[in-house]
């Protein structure tokens, strides 16, 4: 099953049921997914480089929440992250928003997501500077996820952190020894205080909500090895929506069934719900326009290229040239040679 087929089949019922809580971004994403690789998305006119045969192909929508698009953007992001990898142990630190704040986050997505990034990153920076083992400024890459494996709304940020940092006073690289970065409970205490203070300063935290918040929050900090597998995991949901077509199993009698991996048991499970509710489950994770899902900090930030280069020099890192991402080519149905784009056409809106 394809998500585009589900969107076409249940789109009208979805709009009828959820029209009161939809933002323009949700409708735009739905239309893009429905039209992807159909004539409604536009056509490209191709000509064979060898025999001159012409052909037409429907275009992709290019929407960042379409699960059939953005392959190139994902590959290019991963290539850029590869350029920054260091020969040290890496850690994945996950900051999770408690359930009591999810409704607030949904109503004020841009503000809360930005604060979530800022306060989580500040927490890690503070621990890096205050750590007796490190006493250094960290570098980190954070990626926002808004979904659980069941696709429920569950905002959290994964940070991939190399085990080391820069001590600017001594002008030296400080490598972390051992397989332990920071204590998750201690991180959670500081993160909680920072985020609640930031929400309060923005006028987003009501007195009644404060009283319902748990005292203990969850921050998970674990060693992940050399970094690349963690980055590859994060790249899966960076640009291509929250579910692949392979996980959509069936659409029968007005209901859609999809599979997901249960993180506790490690086994695949199924979830079935009405088609319009399934679309809402997917589209509620559409991010506000221009909000960046991935952000770099410290010596991994784009403004710190000189610092990163010095660290790589100290650690004898041979940085390979970025290999250009090869885009798929169309082949001629007559002779099998490659074809070139010579024109594009788009349907006029009715």
Secondary structure, 3 states (H helix, E strand, C coil): CCHHHHHHHHHHHHHHHHHHHCCHHHHHHHHHHHHCCCHHHCEEEEEECCCCCEEEEECCCCCCCCCCCCHHHHHHHHHHHHCCCCCCCEEEEEEECCHHHHHHHHHCHHHHHHHHHHHHHHHHHHHHHHCCCCCCECCEEEEEEEECCCCCEEEEEEEEEECEEEECCCCEEEECCCCCCCCHHHHHHHHHHHHHHHHHHCCCCCHHHHHHCCCCCCEEEEEEECCHHHHHHHHCCCCCCCCCHHHEEEEECCEEEEEEECCCCCCEEEEEEEHHHHHHHHHCCCCCCCCCCEEEEHHHCHHHHHHHHHHHHHCCCCCCCCCCCCCCCCECCCCCCEEEEEEEECCCCC
